[in-house]
Structures are given as structure tokens and as C-alpha cells.
Amino acid sequence: MTTSAGEQLQPGVPEWVARTEDKQFYEHELASFVPDRIFDAHTHLWHREHTMFTNPDMPEVVGLVEYRALMDELCPGRRVAALFIPSARGDRFASGHEWVAKHTAADPSCRGLFFVKPDDDPEWVRQEVRRLGLHGLKCYHLFSRTQPTWESDIPDYLPERLVAVAHEEGWAITLHMVKSRAVADPGNIQWIRRYCEGYPNMKLILAHSARGFQPAHNLEGLPKLTGLDNLYFDTGANCEPMAHQAIIRIIGHDRLMYGSDLPASHLRGRSLGVADSFLWLYRDSPVWGEKHLHIKPVLIGLEHLRSLKWACWSERLSDRAVEDIFWNNAAQLFGVK
């Protein structure tokens, strides 16, 4: 296997296994920064029989044991707990939910979410989340009827009746918002405020640092979302330091939670804000051999961790505040002792 930069990858070595450049990067950039405990507030589990992940560079089965092994490639020697999100195909959600519930129950420090579609009956959702011992909901724009789904309003894939159930049950909801300007979009701002103010016992988590892959959107939109006591953020593989820094400065570090977004964390490359949008660079993007350069891309999860380090440094956070982002904030939100 050869990258666009001409790098010969060792045959038979999976994409997700840390190589020399990853280990050197971690020791130089991150070993002294990453705390001893990590609560991963945005990550996925899957099984080949029900997953929507088809990347041959990713393992076919990831339960609790495999997840922890993968995280040890990223952050060696750390204690890790997580909020698990199903990664199932549309016709295999039941299997995905059972898989997540099984592996969540195996560790009392872990939590799990139930994937909802906009047409789901709220009472059925309530019954299933209780039966499975899960702790909240995950929605996604791909199930919106709006086309293209990337321009969906939040109720198109997270209807208010499901938010009401989360409020009644005290659940969290992880929301990957869409629209081209993310949290700067007036419609997204309107619905986030409405849901948070109208359903105060529901905890809304904006994934990927408010999907601030273009940090300018966070700088513009977040000042309009202050004062919401039930609004949180996971960092979810966002590699732009300013996206996290904007949350820390405008909303507060106590609302920000680390998230690896496995399996994205174990691909190679990074997200990059450009113009009024963003793009992703991957191992096969034709950028690693530009001019005189020959760059070996490291795991996205490492680039993401460095972006968090830079954000914490820029905001002059104490060690305790960094520990809040990596463990305490999520532990308090989800009642982890």
C-alpha cells in the first residue's frame, strides 16, 4: 500500500495501529498533557453484522475490549470510560442498540445512547431506552426528509416530541447539527435555544465542538447561545484549536467534554477550516508530498488532541480545568462515580 506522498506502508499493519511517527508525535506533543483519566463523550461501537462502517482500514468488530485497545494506541496507559453511540445500518438498528447496551453494561463507568429516527414513536423510544439501560439519544441528518440532508433544520431529524421524552426522562441528546454555517446559522441557533429553554431537564450535547470545523462559525454563533444551563459540547475529532477555545471562552470550560469520535480518530489526517467552510485531509489526499515536503500523516485522534492542548494553553487553563474537560465534566453530567 502506498500513500499519495509515496510512503510505503508496512504490509499487513492496520491503519489504526500506532506507527513510529505516531508514537514520536504523542511523546513530544501529548504525553505531558493528556490526563490519567479520560471520559470519551463521543465514540462508536460496531459489529460487522450491523455496522454502516465499511472502511477496510477499520476493524470489523469493536466492543468494549477492542475500544479500549484502540484508545491505548492513541493515549497509552490512560484509564478510559466512554459514552457509546451505535453505528448501525438503517435496517439493523435493533442489533446496534443491543450491541451498545451489552458493552455499556459491562462497565458501570460507561454510558450509551439510543439512535433515533425522526419518525420514531416517543413512547416506544422511552420503553427501549429503559429496557436497554441506556442514557440518552443520538440523531443524525441522514434520516431527514429534507434534500440535501446537509441543509436540514434540526426538527427535521430531531423532532420536538423526542426532545420532550428526553426532558421527562432526564436524558442527554447528542446533536450533530448541519447547515453550511453550523452554529452560526440563525435556524440552528433558534432551535437550540428553544429546545434548551423549553426542556430544561434534557441535556443537549453539540457534537464536534458545535460542528465548528470552521471556527469562525463558533466565534459568530456561540455568543447567541449563552445562558443555557443544559447545553454542552463534545470535541469529537475537531482538529481546529479555535473551535474549542471559542467554547471555553464564550460558554465555559465546564461545558466542554473530550470526544475521540472513533473510528474517525484512527484514520490519518486532520480537519481544516478553509474559506467559510472546511475540508478533511486523509492519508490518500494529494497534499503530503507538496514541494520539498514528505509528511507522514499521523492519526486524526492525535491531531485532535493537540488542538485541544493548544486551546487549553491559549486559555491558560489549569491542570484541574484540563482534567474537567477530559473526565470531570462528563462524569458529573452522566453521574459517573
C-alpha positions as CSV (number, residue, x, y, z in Angstrom):
1,M,0.0,0.0,0.0
2,T,1.3,3.5,-0.9
3,T,0.2,6.9,0.2
4,S,0.0,10.0,-2.1
5,A,3.3,11.0,-0.7
6,G,4.8,7.8,-1.8
7,E,5.1,6.3,1.7
8,Q,5.3,2.6,1.7
9,L,3.0,1.2,4.4
10,Q,4.1,-2.0,6.1
11,P,2.0,-4.8,4.6
12,G,-0.5,-6.3,7.0
13,V,-0.2,-3.4,9.5
14,P,-3.7,-2.0,10.0
15,E,-4.3,1.8,9.7
16,W,-5.3,2.1,13.3
17,V,-2.0,0.7,14.8
18,A,0.3,3.4,16.0
19,R,3.5,3.6,13.9
20,T,6.8,5.3,14.7
21,E,5.6,8.7,13.7
22,D,2.5,8.4,15.9
23,K,4.5,7.4,18.9
24,Q,7.0,10.1,18.5
25,F,4.2,12.7,18.0
26,Y,2.5,11.5,21.2
27,E,5.6,11.6,23.3
28,H,6.7,15.0,22.0
29,E,3.3,16.7,21.9
30,L,0.9,15.0,24.2
31,A,2.3,12.7,26.9
32,S,2.6,15.5,29.4
33,F,-0.8,17.0,28.5
34,V,-3.3,14.1,28.5
35,P,-4.6,13.4,32.0
36,D,-4.6,10.0,33.6
37,R,-8.3,9.6,33.2
38,I,-10.3,10.0,30.0
39,F,-14.1,10.0,29.6
40,D,-14.7,9.8,25.9
41,A,-18.0,11.6,25.4
42,H,-18.3,10.8,21.6
43,T,-17.3,7.4,20.3
44,H,-18.8,4.5,18.5
45,L,-19.1,0.7,18.8
46,W,-20.0,-1.6,16.0
47,H,-20.1,-5.1,14.7
48,R,-19.6,-6.3,11.1
49,E,-23.2,-7.7,11.1
50,H,-24.9,-4.4,11.6
51,T,-22.3,-1.6,11.0
52,M,-22.6,1.2,8.5
53,F,-18.8,1.5,8.6
54,T,-17.3,-0.2,5.5
55,N,-13.7,1.2,5.6
56,P,-11.4,-1.8,5.1
57,D,-8.8,0.0,7.3
58,M,-11.1,-0.3,10.3
59,P,-11.6,-3.4,12.4
60,E,-14.8,-5.3,11.7
61,V,-15.9,-5.7,15.4
62,V,-15.4,-3.1,18.1
63,G,-16.9,-3.8,21.6
64,L,-15.6,-2.6,24.9
65,V,-12.4,-4.6,24.9
66,E,-11.5,-3.6,21.3
67,Y,-12.4,0.0,22.0
68,R,-10.0,0.2,24.9
69,A,-7.2,-1.4,22.9
70,L,-7.7,1.2,20.2
71,M,-7.7,4.0,22.7
72,D,-4.5,2.7,24.1
73,E,-2.9,3.1,20.7
74,L,-4.0,6.8,21.0
75,C,-3.4,7.5,24.7
76,P,-1.2,4.8,26.2
77,G,-1.8,3.8,29.8
78,R,-4.8,6.0,30.4
79,R,-7.9,4.9,32.2
80,V,-10.8,5.2,29.7
81,A,-14.6,5.3,30.1
82,A,-17.0,6.4,27.4
83,L,-20.4,7.4,26.1
84,F,-21.0,4.8,23.4
85,I,-23.0,5.6,20.2
86,P,-24.4,2.8,18.0
87,S,-23.1,2.6,14.4
88,A,-25.7,0.5,12.7
89,R,-27.2,0.4,9.2
90,G,-30.7,1.6,8.8
91,D,-32.1,-1.9,8.8
92,R,-30.0,-3.1,11.7
93,F,-30.6,-0.5,14.4
94,A,-32.0,-3.1,16.8
95,S,-28.8,-5.1,16.7
96,G,-26.7,-2.0,17.0
97,H,-28.6,-0.9,20.1
98,E,-28.3,-4.3,21.7
99,W,-24.5,-4.3,21.0
100,V,-24.0,-0.9,22.6
101,A,-26.2,-1.9,25.6
102,K,-24.3,-5.1,26.2
103,H,-20.9,-3.4,26.2
104,T,-22.1,-0.4,28.2
105,A,-23.5,-2.6,30.9
106,A,-20.1,-4.4,31.2
107,D,-18.6,-1.3,32.9
108,P,-20.5,0.9,35.4
109,S,-18.4,3.9,34.4
110,C,-19.6,3.8,30.8
111,R,-22.8,5.2,29.3
112,G,-24.7,4.5,26.0
113,L,-27.1,6.3,23.6
114,F,-30.1,5.1,21.6
115,F,-30.1,6.1,17.9
116,V,-33.4,7.7,17.0
117,K,-35.0,8.4,13.6
118,P,-37.5,11.3,13.2
119,D,-40.5,9.0,12.7
120,D,-39.8,7.0,15.9
121,D,-42.7,6.9,18.4
122,P,-41.7,8.6,21.6
123,E,-43.3,6.1,23.9
124,W,-41.5,3.2,22.1
125,V,-38.2,5.1,22.4
126,R,-38.9,5.6,26.1
127,Q,-39.6,1.9,26.6
128,E,-36.5,0.8,24.6
129,V,-34.0,3.1,26.3
130,R,-35.3,2.0,29.7
131,R,-35.2,-1.7,28.7
132,L,-31.6,-1.5,27.4
133,G,-30.3,0.6,30.3
134,L,-29.1,3.4,28.0
135,H,-28.8,7.1,28.9
136,G,-30.0,9.2,26.0
137,L,-30.5,9.8,22.3
138,K,-28.4,10.3,19.2
139,C,-29.9,11.7,16.0
140,Y,-28.4,12.2,12.5
141,H,-29.3,14.3,9.5
142,L,-29.2,11.4,7.0
143,F,-32.7,10.4,8.2
144,S,-34.2,13.8,7.4
145,R,-36.6,14.0,4.5
146,T,-35.1,17.4,3.5
147,Q,-32.8,17.2,0.5
148,P,-30.0,17.6,0.6
149,T,-30.0,16.4,4.2
150,W,-27.0,18.7,4.9
151,E,-29.4,21.7,4.8
152,S,-31.9,20.2,7.2
153,D,-33.4,22.2,10.1
154,I,-32.8,20.5,13.5
155,P,-36.5,19.3,13.9
156,D,-36.2,17.5,10.5
157,Y,-34.1,14.9,12.2
158,L,-34.7,15.7,15.9
159,P,-38.4,16.4,16.3
160,E,-39.6,18.2,19.4
161,R,-41.6,15.2,20.7
162,L,-38.4,13.2,21.1
163,V,-36.8,16.2,23.0
164,A,-39.8,16.2,25.3
165,V,-39.2,12.5,26.2
166,A,-35.6,13.2,26.9
167,H,-36.7,16.1,29.2
168,E,-39.2,13.8,31.0
169,E,-36.5,11.1,31.5
170,G,-33.6,13.4,32.2
171,W,-31.6,12.1,29.2
172,A,-28.8,13.6,27.1
173,I,-29.1,14.1,23.4
174,T,-26.0,14.2,21.1
175,L,-26.7,16.5,18.2
176,H,-24.5,16.7,15.1
177,M,-26.1,19.8,13.6
178,V,-25.8,20.6,9.9
179,K,-26.3,23.5,7.5
180,S,-23.4,25.2,5.8
181,R,-22.7,27.6,8.7
182,A,-23.3,25.3,11.6
183,V,-23.8,27.1,14.9
184,A,-23.7,30.5,13.1
185,D,-26.9,29.5,11.2
186,P,-29.9,31.5,12.6
187,G,-32.2,28.5,12.3
188,N,-29.8,26.3,14.3
189,I,-29.5,29.0,17.0
190,Q,-33.3,29.3,17.2
191,W,-33.9,25.6,17.6
192,I,-31.1,25.0,20.1
193,R,-32.4,27.9,22.3
194,R,-36.0,26.6,22.0
195,Y,-35.1,23.1,22.9
196,C,-32.8,24.0,25.8
197,E,-35.1,26.6,27.3
198,G,-38.3,24.6,26.8
199,Y,-36.9,21.3,28.0
200,P,-34.5,22.2,30.9
201,N,-34.2,18.6,32.2
202,M,-32.8,17.5,28.8
203,K,-29.1,17.9,28.3
204,L,-28.1,18.8,24.8
205,I,-24.6,18.0,23.6
206,L,-23.4,19.7,20.4
207,A,-21.0,17.3,18.8
208,H,-17.7,18.2,17.2
209,S,-17.3,21.4,19.3
210,A,-20.6,22.7,17.8
211,R,-19.5,21.3,14.4
212,G,-17.0,24.2,14.4
213,F,-14.8,22.6,11.8
214,Q,-14.8,26.2,10.5
215,P,-14.0,28.0,13.8
216,A,-15.3,31.4,12.5
217,H,-18.8,29.9,12.9
218,N,-18.3,29.3,16.6
219,L,-17.0,32.8,17.1
220,E,-20.1,34.2,15.4
221,G,-22.8,31.9,16.8
222,L,-21.8,30.9,20.3
223,P,-22.4,34.4,21.9
224,K,-26.1,33.8,21.0
225,L,-26.2,30.6,23.0
226,T,-25.0,31.8,26.3
227,G,-27.1,31.3,29.5
228,L,-28.3,27.8,28.7
229,D,-27.6,25.6,31.7
230,N,-28.3,22.4,29.9
231,L,-26.1,23.0,26.8
232,Y,-22.8,21.0,26.5
233,F,-20.2,20.2,23.8
234,D,-18.1,17.3,22.8
235,T,-14.9,17.9,20.9
236,G,-15.4,14.9,18.6
237,A,-12.3,14.8,16.3
238,N,-12.4,18.5,15.6
239,C,-8.7,19.5,14.9
240,E,-9.2,23.3,15.0
241,P,-7.9,24.7,18.3
242,M,-10.0,27.9,17.9
243,A,-13.2,25.8,17.8
244,H,-12.6,24.5,21.3
245,Q,-11.1,27.8,22.5
246,A,-14.3,29.7,21.5
247,I,-16.4,27.3,23.6
248,I,-14.0,27.7,26.6
249,R,-14.0,31.5,26.4
250,I,-17.7,32.2,25.5
251,I,-19.5,29.3,27.2
252,G,-17.1,28.0,29.8
253,H,-14.6,25.1,30.0
254,D,-17.1,23.2,32.3
255,R,-19.4,22.6,29.3
256,L,-16.7,21.0,27.1
257,M,-16.0,17.3,27.0
258,Y,-13.4,15.3,25.2
259,G,-14.6,13.0,22.4
260,S,-12.4,10.8,20.2
261,D,-15.1,10.1,17.5
262,L,-13.7,6.6,16.9
263,P,-13.4,5.4,14.2
264,A,-12.5,8.8,12.7
265,S,-9.8,9.1,15.4
266,H,-7.9,6.2,13.9
267,L,-7.8,7.3,10.3
268,R,-4.9,9.6,9.3
269,G,-5.0,13.3,8.5
270,R,-7.0,16.1,10.1
271,S,-9.9,18.6,9.6
272,L,-9.0,22.0,8.3
273,G,-11.0,25.2,8.2
274,V,-10.9,26.9,4.8
275,A,-12.8,30.0,3.4
276,D,-16.3,29.9,5.1
277,S,-16.2,26.1,5.3
278,F,-13.9,23.2,6.0
279,L,-12.4,20.1,4.5
280,W,-10.8,16.8,5.6
281,L,-7.3,15.7,4.7
282,Y,-6.9,11.9,4.7
283,R,-3.9,9.7,4.1
284,D,-4.7,9.5,0.3
285,S,-5.3,13.3,-0.1
286,P,-2.6,14.6,-2.5
287,V,-1.0,17.0,-0.1
288,W,1.6,15.2,1.8
289,G,4.3,15.5,-0.8
290,E,4.0,19.1,-1.7
291,K,7.1,20.9,-2.9
292,H,10.1,19.7,-0.8
293,L,7.9,18.1,1.8
294,H,7.4,14.5,2.7
295,I,5.0,14.3,5.5
296,K,3.8,11.2,7.2
297,P,0.2,11.9,8.4
298,V,-0.5,10.8,12.0
299,L,-3.7,9.6,13.4
300,I,-6.6,12.1,13.4
301,G,-7.1,11.4,17.1
302,L,-3.5,12.7,17.8
303,E,-4.1,15.9,15.7
304,H,-7.3,16.4,17.6
305,L,-5.6,16.0,21.0
306,R,-3.0,18.6,20.0
307,S,-5.7,21.0,19.0
308,L,-7.2,20.6,22.5
309,K,-3.7,21.2,24.0
310,W,-3.3,24.4,22.1
311,A,-6.8,25.6,23.1
312,C,-6.2,24.9,26.8
313,W,-2.8,26.6,26.6
314,S,-4.2,29.7,24.8
315,E,-6.9,30.0,27.5
316,R,-4.4,29.4,30.3
317,L,-6.4,26.6,31.8
318,S,-5.2,25.0,35.0
319,D,-4.4,21.3,35.2
320,R,-7.7,20.9,37.1
321,A,-9.6,22.5,34.3
322,V,-8.0,20.2,31.7
323,E,-9.0,17.3,33.9
324,D,-12.5,18.7,33.8
325,I,-12.6,18.5,30.0
326,F,-11.2,15.0,29.9
327,W,-13.2,13.5,32.8
328,N,-15.0,15.6,35.4
329,N,-17.5,17.4,33.2
330,A,-18.8,14.2,31.6
331,A,-18.6,12.2,34.9
332,Q,-20.8,14.9,36.5
333,L,-23.2,15.1,33.6
334,F,-23.7,11.3,33.5
335,G,-23.5,10.5,37.2
336,V,-20.2,8.5,37.0
337,K,-18.7,8.0,40.4
